[in-house]
Amino acid sequence: MRFAATSPRPDPTFAHRTGTARVRVTGEGGAPLANAEVVVQQRDHAFGFGCIGFEFVPLAAGEDVPANEPEGSGLSRGALEDLAGKWFDLFNFATLPFYWGGFEPVRGAPRTDPLRAAARFFADRGVRVKGHPLVWHTLTAPWLRDLPVDEIERAQRERIRRDVAGFAGLVDTWDAINEVVIMPVFDKEANGITRLAREAGRIGMIRLAFEEARAANPDATLILNDFDMSTAYDCLLEGALEAGIAIDVLGLQSHMHQAYWGEEKTMRILERFSRYGLPIHFTESTLLSGELMPADIVDLNDHQVPHWPSTPEGEERQADEIVRHYRTLLAHPSVEAITYWGLTDAGSWLGAPGGLVRADGTPKPAYHALRGLVREQWWLAPTTAVTDGDGVVTVGGWFGRYELAARGRTAEFDLSPGEQAVTVTL
């Protein structure tokens, strides 16, 4: 869907994502640029088209990237640079790994500098950055295990304050706490956070995470995130809201290793959770381009196979499903962002063929299909128009950032909900 600068034609399916504004163009001294030819083009989306950026941490930090083990991706520096080009051509919202066990494997020695470099790597290119996660029982710091519970709580609180305050301005969105439904009953491995959750309770853990993060950065966007789409998550959310915890965004995971959810299931989930009035992020979406995981697997981590290839048939299926998934989510007004869980098959979670790019660096049909949506159908191409006698031109398109150029000069403006008039000075 594209809009002419003078006669927008919105698709009603996505009407809540689009708008028009009368843009008054002025020159030096505020005089209107009357009857001037201008070129308007979109620079960014207000909607968050996200993806993890884990593999780019060593690249951004200037660390050595051996061919067989850079952050687990198995890609050389040259391959990572090529992959980064594909990443930036599609996404505007990055998730970086703040798993406590990898971020601070030794107490008091966090890997702040590499993560700060990675955050700048994205932010300098106009990408919004999210940290994942502040509190989680999996991949947490191993040194917590032998501490008494009160010391675990103290360390967790200090960790949240240190990292949220320390990254403020670079990372202002956080998965504040991850997978709380299962947290106090998690039994796959011993860890300090599950011990703390058994004493504090689920609501107590959410309060700890949100209140400490809010105090450290009052402007941060804080997300409650979970994979459990059962009514247990509804009950947990209702309890947290009734307890007065200020949740900014509700995070829903959708690792579809066993099958695409389909439009009906996705809409049922959206209708259930949208009734709370919170913005929704689909924080972890995955669709496979190979054999699907057996349906009887309860914990996805239990499915371990030596080789899980992408297949031609699977790639066609993945391309079709990613279009359907993204169209369904954008059609719902509560959804503000979608994060795809891994651009490449190289080093993917569980070794699954869930990436949009094959391990050899070549894009799958799903990459081209998603790019066709984001950069073509859901994007305003450069459009030429002429201002009227008052220097005004009407611009219609997707909510987001735009650039207007005329007479060798450029200026940017935002097309936002509710805005009827904008002034730009060249």
C-alpha positions as CSV (number, residue, x, y, z in Angstrom):
1,M,0.0,0.0,0.0
2,R,1.4,3.4,-1.0
3,F,0.1,6.9,-0.8
4,A,0.6,9.8,-3.1
5,A,1.6,13.0,-1.2
6,T,-1.5,14.7,-2.4
7,S,-4.1,12.0,-2.4
8,P,-3.7,9.2,0.2
9,R,-5.6,6.0,-0.3
10,P,-5.5,3.9,2.9
11,D,-6.2,0.2,2.9
12,P,-9.0,-0.1,5.6
13,T,-7.2,-3.2,7.0
14,F,-4.4,-1.0,8.2
15,A,-6.2,2.4,8.5
16,H,-5.2,2.7,12.2
17,R,-1.5,2.6,11.0
18,T,-1.8,5.5,8.6
19,G,-2.8,9.1,8.5
20,T,-2.5,12.4,6.7
21,A,-1.1,15.8,7.6
22,R,-0.9,19.2,6.0
23,V,2.8,20.0,5.9
24,R,3.7,23.7,5.7
25,V,7.1,24.2,4.2
26,T,9.0,27.3,5.1
27,G,12.3,28.8,4.2
28,E,14.7,31.1,6.0
29,G,12.8,33.7,8.0
30,G,9.7,31.6,8.1
31,A,8.4,32.6,4.7
32,P,6.3,29.8,3.0
33,L,7.8,28.0,0.1
34,A,4.9,28.6,-2.3
35,N,4.3,26.6,-5.5
36,A,7.5,24.7,-4.9
37,E,8.3,21.2,-6.1
38,V,9.1,18.9,-3.1
39,V,10.1,15.3,-2.7
40,V,8.7,13.4,0.3
41,Q,10.1,10.0,1.3
42,Q,9.7,7.7,4.3
43,R,12.7,7.2,6.5
44,D,11.3,5.0,9.3
45,H,8.2,3.3,10.6
46,A,6.6,4.1,13.9
47,F,5.8,0.4,14.2
48,G,8.6,-1.7,15.6
49,F,9.8,-4.3,13.0
50,G,12.3,-6.0,15.2
51,C,14.9,-8.8,15.3
52,I,17.5,-10.0,17.7
53,G,21.0,-8.6,17.1
54,F,22.9,-11.0,19.3
55,E,25.4,-12.1,16.6
56,F,26.6,-8.5,16.0
57,V,27.9,-7.9,19.6
58,P,31.5,-8.9,18.8
59,L,31.4,-7.1,15.4
60,A,30.2,-3.9,17.1
61,A,32.7,-4.2,20.0
62,G,35.6,-4.8,17.7
63,E,36.3,-8.1,19.3
64,D,38.1,-10.9,17.6
65,V,35.5,-12.9,15.5
66,P,36.9,-16.4,14.9
67,A,35.3,-18.3,12.0
68,N,33.9,-21.0,14.3
69,E,32.5,-19.2,17.3
70,P,31.4,-15.5,17.3
71,E,28.6,-15.4,19.9
72,G,27.7,-18.9,18.7
73,S,26.8,-17.9,15.1
74,G,29.8,-19.5,13.4
75,L,30.1,-16.6,11.0
76,S,33.3,-14.8,10.0
77,R,33.6,-11.0,10.3
78,G,33.0,-10.5,6.6
79,A,29.9,-12.7,6.8
80,L,28.6,-10.8,9.8
81,E,29.1,-7.5,7.9
82,D,27.1,-8.8,5.0
83,L,24.4,-10.1,7.4
84,A,24.3,-6.7,9.1
85,G,23.4,-5.1,5.7
86,K,20.5,-7.4,5.4
87,W,19.4,-6.7,9.0
88,F,19.4,-2.9,8.5
89,D,17.6,-3.2,5.2
90,L,14.6,-4.7,7.0
91,F,14.4,-4.0,10.7
92,N,14.3,-0.9,13.0
93,F,14.1,-2.4,16.4
94,A,16.9,-4.5,17.9
95,T,16.9,-6.9,20.9
96,L,20.3,-7.4,22.6
97,P,21.3,-10.2,25.0
98,F,21.5,-9.2,28.7
99,Y,21.2,-12.8,30.0
100,W,22.8,-12.4,33.4
101,G,24.9,-15.6,33.1
102,G,26.7,-14.3,30.0
103,F,26.6,-10.6,30.9
104,E,28.2,-11.1,34.4
105,P,29.6,-14.6,34.6
106,V,31.9,-13.4,37.4
107,R,30.3,-11.3,40.1
108,G,31.3,-7.7,39.8
109,A,32.7,-8.0,36.3
110,P,29.8,-7.3,33.8
111,R,30.5,-7.3,30.1
112,T,29.2,-3.7,29.9
113,D,31.6,-2.4,27.2
114,P,30.7,-4.9,24.5
115,L,27.0,-4.5,25.1
116,R,27.3,-0.7,25.1
117,A,29.2,-0.9,21.8
118,A,26.5,-3.1,20.3
119,A,23.7,-0.7,21.5
120,R,25.6,2.2,19.9
121,F,26.0,0.1,16.7
122,F,22.3,0.0,16.4
123,A,21.3,3.4,17.9
124,D,23.8,5.3,15.6
125,R,21.9,3.8,12.6
126,G,18.5,5.0,14.0
127,V,17.5,1.7,15.4
128,R,15.6,1.5,18.7
129,V,17.2,-1.0,21.2
130,K,15.7,-3.3,23.8
131,G,17.5,-5.3,26.5
132,H,16.5,-8.9,27.1
133,P,15.9,-9.7,30.0
134,L,16.5,-8.1,33.4
135,V,15.1,-11.0,35.4
136,W,14.9,-14.6,34.3
137,H,15.6,-18.0,35.9
138,T,17.3,-19.4,32.8
139,L,20.8,-18.4,31.7
140,T,21.0,-16.5,35.0
141,A,24.3,-15.9,36.9
142,P,25.7,-19.2,38.1
143,W,27.2,-17.6,41.2
144,L,23.7,-16.9,42.6
145,R,23.1,-20.6,43.3
146,D,25.1,-20.7,46.6
147,L,23.9,-17.4,48.0
148,P,21.2,-17.1,50.6
149,V,17.9,-15.9,49.3
150,D,18.1,-12.4,50.8
151,E,21.5,-12.0,49.1
152,I,20.1,-13.2,45.8
153,E,17.4,-10.5,46.1
154,R,19.9,-7.8,46.9
155,A,22.1,-8.8,43.9
156,Q,19.1,-8.9,41.6
157,R,18.0,-5.5,42.7
158,E,21.5,-4.1,42.3
159,R,21.8,-5.7,38.8
160,I,18.6,-4.0,37.6
161,R,19.5,-0.6,38.9
162,R,23.1,-0.7,37.6
163,D,22.2,-1.8,34.0
164,V,19.0,0.2,33.5
165,A,20.6,3.4,34.7
166,G,23.9,2.6,33.0
167,F,22.3,2.1,29.6
168,A,19.7,4.9,29.8
169,G,19.6,6.8,26.6
170,L,20.9,3.8,24.6
171,V,18.6,1.1,25.8
172,D,15.3,2.5,27.0
173,T,13.1,-0.6,26.5
174,W,13.5,-3.7,28.6
175,D,12.0,-7.1,29.0
176,A,11.8,-6.4,32.7
177,I,11.0,-10.0,33.7
178,N,10.7,-13.1,31.6
179,E,8.5,-16.2,31.9
180,V,7.2,-15.6,35.4
181,V,4.4,-18.1,35.1
182,I,6.8,-21.0,35.3
183,M,9.5,-19.2,37.3
184,P,8.8,-20.5,40.9
185,V,8.2,-24.1,39.7
186,F,11.0,-24.4,37.1
187,D,12.8,-27.7,37.7
188,K,15.1,-28.2,34.7
189,E,18.2,-26.8,36.5
190,A,19.0,-25.3,39.9
191,N,19.2,-21.6,39.9
192,G,19.0,-18.7,42.3
193,I,16.1,-16.8,40.7
194,T,13.7,-19.8,41.1
195,R,14.6,-20.0,44.8
196,L,13.9,-16.3,45.1
197,A,10.6,-16.6,43.2
198,R,9.4,-19.4,45.6
199,E,9.8,-17.0,48.5
200,A,8.7,-13.8,46.9
201,G,5.9,-15.2,44.7
202,R,5.1,-14.3,41.1
203,I,3.6,-10.9,41.9
204,G,6.5,-10.1,44.2
205,M,9.0,-10.9,41.5
206,I,7.2,-8.7,39.0
207,R,7.0,-5.8,41.5
208,L,10.8,-6.2,42.2
209,A,11.7,-6.0,38.5
210,F,9.4,-3.1,37.5
211,E,9.9,-0.9,40.6
212,E,13.7,-1.2,40.4
213,A,13.8,-0.5,36.7
214,R,11.4,2.4,36.9
215,A,13.4,4.0,39.7
216,A,16.6,3.6,37.6
217,N,15.1,5.1,34.5
218,P,11.6,6.7,34.9
219,D,11.4,7.1,31.1
220,A,12.0,3.4,30.3
221,T,9.4,1.2,28.6
222,L,9.1,-1.9,30.6
223,I,7.7,-5.2,29.3
224,L,6.2,-8.2,31.1
225,N,7.1,-11.1,28.8
226,D,6.0,-14.8,28.6
227,F,5.6,-17.8,26.4
228,D,2.7,-19.2,28.4
229,M,-0.5,-18.3,26.5
230,S,-2.8,-20.2,28.8
231,T,-5.2,-18.5,31.3
232,A,-2.4,-18.7,33.8
233,Y,-0.8,-15.7,32.1
234,D,-4.2,-13.8,32.2
235,C,-4.4,-14.5,36.0
236,L,-0.8,-13.4,36.5
237,L,-1.3,-10.2,34.6
238,E,-4.6,-9.4,36.3
239,G,-2.9,-9.9,39.7
240,A,0.0,-7.7,38.8
241,L,-2.3,-4.9,37.6
242,E,-4.6,-5.2,40.7
243,A,-1.4,-4.9,42.8
244,G,-0.8,-1.5,41.2
245,I,2.3,-2.5,39.2
246,A,2.8,-0.2,36.2
247,I,3.3,-2.5,33.2
248,D,4.0,-0.5,30.0
249,V,3.8,-3.3,27.5
250,L,2.6,-6.9,27.4
251,G,5.0,-9.3,25.7
252,L,3.7,-12.4,24.0
253,Q,6.1,-15.0,22.7
254,S,5.3,-17.0,19.6
255,H,8.0,-19.6,18.8
256,M,6.1,-21.6,16.3
257,H,8.4,-24.6,16.0
258,Q,5.6,-27.1,16.0
259,A,3.3,-25.2,13.5
260,Y,2.1,-21.8,12.5
261,W,-0.6,-20.7,14.9
262,G,-2.8,-19.5,12.1
263,E,-5.0,-16.4,11.9
264,E,-7.8,-17.7,14.1
265,K,-5.6,-18.7,17.1
266,T,-3.6,-15.6,16.8
267,M,-6.7,-13.4,16.8
268,R,-8.1,-15.3,19.8
269,I,-4.9,-14.6,21.7
270,L,-4.9,-11.0,20.7
271,E,-8.5,-10.5,21.7
272,R,-7.9,-12.1,25.1
273,F,-4.9,-10.0,26.0
274,S,-6.0,-6.7,24.3
275,R,-8.8,-6.4,26.8
276,Y,-6.3,-5.2,29.4
277,G,-5.7,-2.0,27.5
278,L,-2.0,-2.5,27.2
279,P,0.1,-2.2,24.1
280,I,1.2,-5.6,22.9
281,H,4.7,-6.6,21.6
282,F,5.1,-10.0,19.9
283,T,8.5,-10.3,21.4
284,E,9.8,-13.6,20.1
285,S,8.4,-14.9,16.8
286,T,9.8,-17.9,14.9
287,L,8.6,-19.8,11.9
288,L,10.4,-22.8,10.5
289,S,11.6,-23.5,7.0
290,G,12.2,-27.1,7.6
291,E,10.7,-30.1,9.3
292,L,8.3,-29.1,12.1
293,M,9.0,-30.2,15.7
294,P,6.7,-33.1,16.8
295,A,3.5,-31.9,18.4
296,D,3.9,-34.0,21.5
297,I,7.0,-32.1,22.7
298,V,6.0,-30.0,25.7
299,D,9.3,-28.1,26.4
300,L,10.8,-27.0,23.0
301,N,14.3,-27.3,24.6
302,D,13.8,-31.1,24.8
303,H,13.8,-31.5,21.0
304,Q,17.5,-32.1,20.2
305,V,18.5,-33.3,16.7
306,P,22.0,-33.5,15.2
307,H,21.0,-31.7,12.0
308,W,17.9,-29.7,11.2
309,P,18.0,-28.4,7.6
310,S,16.0,-25.9,5.8
311,T,14.2,-27.4,2.8
312,P,12.7,-26.0,-0.4
313,E,9.2,-27.0,0.6
314,G,9.7,-25.6,4.1
315,E,11.0,-22.3,2.8
316,E,7.9,-21.8,0.6
317,R,5.7,-22.6,3.6
318,Q,7.7,-20.2,5.8
319,A,7.4,-17.4,3.3
320,D,3.6,-17.8,3.1
321,E,3.2,-18.0,6.9
322,I,5.4,-15.0,7.6
323,V,3.2,-12.8,5.4
324,R,0.1,-14.1,7.1
325,H,1.5,-13.7,10.6
326,Y,2.7,-10.1,10.0
327,R,-0.5,-9.0,8.3
328,T,-2.6,-10.5,11.1
329,L,-0.6,-8.7,13.8
330,L,-0.5,-5.3,12.0
331,A,-4.2,-5.5,11.5
332,H,-4.8,-5.5,15.3
333,P,-4.5,-2.0,16.8
334,S,-3.0,-3.2,20.1
335,V,0.2,-4.6,18.5
336,E,3.0,-2.1,18.4
337,A,6.0,-4.3,17.6
338,I,7.1,-7.7,16.3
339,T,10.5,-9.1,17.0
340,Y,11.6,-12.0,14.8
341,W,13.9,-14.4,16.8
342,G,16.9,-14.6,14.5
343,L,17.7,-13.4,11.1
344,T,20.0,-16.3,10.2
345,D,20.0,-20.1,10.7
346,A,23.7,-19.8,11.8
347,G,23.7,-20.4,15.5
348,S,19.9,-20.4,15.8
349,W,18.1,-21.4,18.9
350,L,17.9,-25.2,19.1
351,G,19.7,-25.3,15.7
352,A,16.2,-24.9,14.1
353,P,15.9,-23.5,10.5
354,G,14.0,-20.5,11.8
355,G,16.0,-17.8,10.2
356,L,15.1,-15.6,7.2
357,V,18.6,-16.1,5.9
358,R,20.3,-19.5,5.4
359,A,23.5,-20.3,7.2
360,D,25.5,-19.7,4.0
361,G,24.2,-16.0,4.0
362,T,21.7,-16.3,1.2
363,P,18.2,-15.0,1.8
364,K,15.3,-17.4,2.0
365,P,12.0,-16.6,0.2
366,A,10.6,-15.5,3.7
367,Y,13.2,-12.7,3.8
368,H,12.1,-11.3,0.4
369,A,8.4,-11.8,1.3
370,L,8.8,-9.8,4.6
371,R,10.9,-7.1,2.9
372,G,8.2,-6.9,0.2
373,L,5.7,-6.0,3.0
374,V,7.8,-3.7,5.1
375,R,9.8,-1.9,2.4
376,E,7.3,-1.9,-0.5
377,Q,3.7,-2.5,0.4
378,W,4.0,-0.7,3.8
379,W,6.3,2.1,2.7
380,L,5.9,5.4,1.1
381,A,8.2,5.5,-2.0
382,P,9.8,8.9,-2.9
383,T,6.9,11.0,-4.1
384,T,7.0,14.4,-5.9
385,A,4.3,17.0,-5.2
386,V,4.0,20.8,-5.4
387,T,3.1,23.1,-2.5
388,D,0.2,25.4,-2.7
389,G,0.3,29.2,-2.5
390,D,0.7,29.0,1.3
391,G,3.6,26.5,1.1
392,V,1.4,23.6,2.1
393,V,1.4,20.0,0.8
394,T,-0.7,17.1,2.1
395,V,1.2,14.0,3.0
396,G,-0.4,10.7,3.6
397,G,1.3,7.5,4.6
398,W,2.3,5.1,7.4
399,F,3.0,6.6,10.8
400,G,6.7,7.2,11.1
401,R,9.6,9.5,10.1
402,Y,9.6,11.3,6.8
403,E,12.1,13.5,4.9
404,L,11.0,16.4,2.7
405,A,13.5,17.8,0.2
406,A,13.2,21.0,-1.9
407,R,15.7,23.4,-3.5
408,G,18.7,21.4,-2.4
409,R,17.7,21.3,1.3
410,T,16.0,18.6,3.5
411,A,14.1,18.5,6.7
412,E,12.5,15.6,8.6
413,F,9.1,15.4,10.3
414,D,6.9,12.8,12.0
415,L,3.6,11.6,10.7
416,S,1.8,10.6,13.9
417,P,-1.8,9.7,15.1
418,G,-3.9,12.8,15.6
419,E,-1.6,15.2,13.9
420,Q,-3.3,17.5,11.4
421,A,-0.6,20.1,10.7
422,V,3.2,20.1,10.6
423,T,5.7,22.8,9.8
424,V,9.1,22.1,8.4
425,T,11.8,24.7,7.8
426,L,14.4,24.2,5.0
